[in-house]
Amino acid sequence: MKKSVIVFLMVLLLGACSNEKEKVIFPSDNSTSLKPIMQKQDSIYGYKSVINEEDILVAIYINRFDRFNKTKIEKKITKQIEKQFPEKKVLVTGDQKIMWEVESIIEKKLKQKELKKSIEKIKLLSKEET
């Protein structure tokens, strides 16, 4: 009886700890040079990004204890992406409302014109303070 309870608790704990978030880049044909930058980051456990001809927007899931250094992590990732893509405007954020907007863009699979409008809307949202 004790062994079955211990096994049950172990399974429950391991199941709860495997909260792996998605790693998505939209559109996927632009993903080749952004993936290595994002995979090197130890302080994040997932990201979703949207790329068009002039902008890169990355919403990141920051590890729980690293949230105290959120702005430092965002700046570090922004610098790395700007180094790789000097011709594009980069926005990296750990903000939840931006994450929801990026998810909606990815789900809708917007075309370039609508994608540009949505990215501009998200940039305005990121400048807001709540």
C-alpha positions in Angstrom: 0.0 0.0 0.0 2.8 2.4 0.9 4.6 1.7 -2.3 1.6 2.4 -4.5 1.0 5.7 -2.7 4.6 6.7 -3.2 4.5 5.7 -6.9 1.3 7.7 -7.3 2.8 10.8 -5.7 6.0 10.5 -7.8 3.9 10.3 -11.0 1.8 13.2 -9.9 4.9 15.3 -9.2 6.7 14.4 -12.4 3.6 15.2 -14.4 3.2 18.6 -12.8 6.8 19.5 -13.4 6.7 18.9 -17.2 5.1 22.2 -18.1 7.0 22.6 -21.4 5.8 25.7 -23.3 5.7 26.0 -27.1 8.6 27.3 -29.1 6.9 28.8 -32.2 8.2 31.1 -34.9 5.6 32.5 -37.4 5.9 32.3 -40.4 8.1 29.2 -40.1 10.2 29.9 -43.2 12.0 32.6 -41.3 12.9 30.4 -38.3 16.3 29.1 -39.3 18.5 31.9 -37.8 16.3 32.9 -34.9 16.0 29.4 -33.4 19.7 29.0 -32.3 19.6 32.3 -30.5 16.5 31.4 -28.5 17.6 27.8 -27.7 20.8 29.2 -26.0 18.7 31.0 -23.4 18.7 29.3 -20.0 16.4 31.8 -18.4 13.4 31.1 -20.6 11.4 28.0 -21.2 9.4 28.9 -24.2 8.8 31.6 -26.8 6.5 32.6 -29.6 7.7 35.0 -32.3 6.3 36.7 -35.3 8.6 38.0 -38.1 7.8 40.2 -41.1 10.0 42.1 -43.5 10.8 44.9 -41.1 10.0 43.6 -37.6 10.8 40.8 -35.2 8.4 40.3 -32.3 9.3 37.7 -29.6 7.2 36.9 -26.6 9.1 34.9 -24.0 8.1 32.7 -21.1 10.6 33.5 -18.3 11.5 30.9 -15.7 9.8 31.6 -12.3 12.9 32.7 -10.3 14.3 34.6 -13.3 11.4 37.0 -13.4 13.1 39.3 -11.0 15.6 40.0 -13.8 12.9 40.3 -16.5 14.2 43.5 -18.1 17.8 42.3 -18.1 16.8 39.1 -19.8 14.7 41.0 -22.4 17.6 43.4 -23.1 20.1 40.6 -23.5 17.9 38.7 -26.0 17.1 41.9 -27.8 20.8 42.6 -28.3 21.5 39.1 -29.6 18.7 39.3 -32.1 19.6 42.8 -33.2 23.2 41.6 -33.8 21.8 38.8 -36.0 19.2 41.0 -37.8 20.6 44.6 -37.8 18.1 45.7 -40.5 15.0 44.8 -38.4 13.3 46.4 -35.5 13.2 44.0 -32.5 10.8 43.7 -29.7 11.4 41.1 -27.0 8.9 41.0 -24.1 7.8 38.7 -21.3 4.5 40.5 -20.9 1.5 38.2 -20.8 -0.9 40.5 -22.8 1.7 40.6 -25.6 2.0 36.8 -25.4 -1.8 36.5 -25.9 -1.7 38.8 -28.9 1.2 36.9 -30.5 -0.7 33.6 -30.0 -3.8 35.1 -31.7 -1.7 36.1 -34.7 -0.2 32.7 -35.0 -3.6 31.0 -34.7 -5.2 33.3 -37.4 -2.1 32.8 -39.7 -2.4 36.4 -40.9 -1.1 37.5 -44.3 1.7 40.2 -44.6 -0.5 43.3 -44.7 -2.7 42.2 -41.7 0.5 40.9 -39.9 2.1 44.4 -40.2 -1.0 46.1 -38.7 -1.1 43.6 -35.8 2.6 44.0 -35.1 2.1 47.8 -34.9 -0.9 47.3 -32.5 1.3 45.1 -30.3 4.1 47.7 -30.3 1.6 50.2 -29.0 0.5 47.8 -26.4 4.0 47.2 -25.2 4.5 50.9 -24.6 1.5 51.0 -22.3 2.0 50.7 -18.6 -0.7 49.1 -16.5 
